[in-house]
Amino acid sequence: MSRQFEPGTFLKDCALNFFSILDCKQHKNIEYINSTTYGWFLTCIRRKYNHEEFIQNYTRRRFQEMSIRNPWITLIHQDMHWQTLVIVNPGQTNCFALLMDSYTDTTSNNFNLINAFTVLLVNAVSRHLNEPQTCNPNILKQCSVPQQPNAFDCGPFSLLNIKHTLKNQHLLFSSTPDELCSSFHSWYDTHEATRYRNYLSWKFTTYMEQHRINTTT
């Protein structure tokens, strides 16, 4: 996995989930949903399986571990591009979701799909916990975030979106969705994001050495 940190390479699911889980574990009041969840949701749609049933079954297995009082974070992977999804106040009347996309030309292609995925996920977990289903059918909001200068750095940008969301977690509860959507742009800049790949490579290598795991594969 260490090879994918080289400049010009696309970060894959294993790397993105690895760093997301490490970051989210440092914050007790955050629920991380593996990026493969959206991937399976897409697979069900493309193969004409029952995608609603898939979400129901997935959340039934996980709902005891998840809290509808904490924000949920997940990564969206579609058409070789990464986006960050944050769901705030799930299961409550003021629930909303934020989509952070560092390459907005792609947003129009999957915005409606991500919105549908978010609505299904929130309603399914609320149903399992016997909470009222109050999810707004237009739950998703597009955030203004720094834009990547190339076609391959969406991974580091998405991880930075998670990092700064965790760092500014208090704002999720004290700001309106519109205020949040406009504030993300100032949390970091493009130069920080393009340098972040080097930090990820160092962090990954250090972690593996500390745990004596072979990094040659």
N, C-alpha and C positions, 0 to 999 in steps of 0.2 A: 504493500500500500504506500510506502514512502516515496515511490517513484512519481506518483501523481501530483506531488507538490512542486515538481519542476515547472518553470515558467512556460506558459502556453498550453498547459494540460488542463483537462476538465476534471474537477473533483467529483468522485463517485459517492454513491449512497453510504458506503461503509465509513468513509472519512467524515462526511457531513454529520451523520448520526453520532459518530464517536465524539466529535468536539461538542456537539449540541448537548449530548448527555452529560459530558464532563462539566460544561458550564451550568446546566440546569440543576445538577446535583448540589451545587453550591448555594442554591436558593430553594428553601423548603416550600415556599408558597407558589411554586410553578409546576405545572404538569407538562411533561414533554411527550408528544405523540410521534412515534417513529414515522419517518418519511414514507416507508413502504405502505402505510395505510392508504394514502392517496393513490399510490401506484396500483394497488389492488382494486381500488374504487374505479380507476380508469379501465383496468383490465376487464372488470365486470361489464362496464358499459360497451366496450369495443367488441366483446364476445357475446353481448346480449344476454348476460347473466342478470340475475336480480341484484342490482347494486344496493337497493334499500335493505334487502335481507342480509347482504354482506356487512353493512354498517351495523345492523341490529346484532348480528352474531359477534362481531368484533367488540362492540361496546359491552355486550353481555359478559364477555370474558374479562374485560378490563374495568368495568364500572366500579367495582369495589375498591380498586386502587386509585381511582380518579376522584377529584373533588370538584364539584360545580361551583365552589367558592373561590377557587384559584384560577388565574389565567392559564390558558392552554397555549402551547407553542408547538408548531410543527413546520416542516419544510415541504414545499411543493416541488416535485420534479416532473416536468413534462416537456417533451420535445427538446431534450438536451439543454434544459434551462432550469435554474433553481430560483425559487421565490420563498419568502418567509410569510407565514400566516400566524397571527396572534388572535386568540378569541378571549374577550374580556367579559367577565360576569356571566359565564355560561349557566343556563337554567334560570336566569332572572329576567325580569321584564326589560331591564336596561342593557341586555346583552348586545354586543356588537363585535365585529371582527375587522382586523386590519391586514391588508395585503401589501407587502413591501416588495417591490420589483425593481431591480437595478438596471433593467433593460426594458423600458416600458413599451417598446414596439411589439412585445409578445403578449401584453396584457389582454388586448382585445380578443386574442385567440382562446383564452381559457378562463376569463373572469367569471362568466356565468357558470362554468363547471365547478370552479372553486367555491362559488357562492352556494351552489346546490349541495356540494360536499359538506360545507360548514353547517348548513341548516339541518341536514340529515344527522350529522354527528351530534350536534347540540341536542336536538329533539330526542334522539335515541338514548343518550345518557340520561336526560331528564326523565324519560319514560321508565327506565330501569330503576331510577331512584324515587319514583312516584312523585316527581315534581311536576308542576304545571308546565305544559308545552307552550311557551310564550315567545318562541324564536321568530323574529322578524324575517319574512321571506326575502327581504332585501338587506340582509345583515352585513354584507361585505362593503368595506370602504377602502378606496385606493389611497395609499400614502405617498407623499413626496419624499423620496430617498435619493442619496447620491447615485449617479449613473455610471456604470462601468464603461471604460474607454475601449473595450475590445469584446470579443465574442466568447471568452473562456473564463472570465473572472467572476461569474455569477455566484460560484460557491463561496469564495472569501467574502463577497459582499453580503450574502445571505447570513453567514455566520456573524458578521459584524452587526447586522440588524438584530440578531438574537442577543449578542453581547450587550448592546446598548439598550435594548428593551429591558433586560435584566437589571442593568445598572440604573435605569430610570423607572423601575417598576412602580414606584409610588405615583407617577404621573398617569398611569393607567386608570387610577381611581379618582384622581383629582382634576382631570381634564376631559373636555368633551371629545367625541370622535373627530370632529373637524379640527380642533386644536391639536390633537395628536397627529393627524394626517399631515399637518403643515410643519410640525416641530421636528420630525425625524430628519429632515434635510440638514439641520444644523448640528446633529449629534456627532457626525464624523465627515471627513471629506474623501474625495476620490484618491488622493495620494496615500492616505492612511490605509485605504482598502487594498490598493495595489501592493503595498508593502506587507500587508497582513499575511500573504501567502508564505513569506519567509518565516514569519513568527509561527505559523501553523506547522511548518516543517520542523522547526526547532522544538516546539512543544511536543509534537508527536514522537520525535526521536528521543527526547529526554524522558518522556513517559515510558516508552518501551525499554529504555536502558535501565530505568529505576525498577521496572518489573521484570527485567531480564528476559524480554521477549525478542525473538529474532525479527529484525526489520528488513530483511533482504527480499521478502516476498511481496 
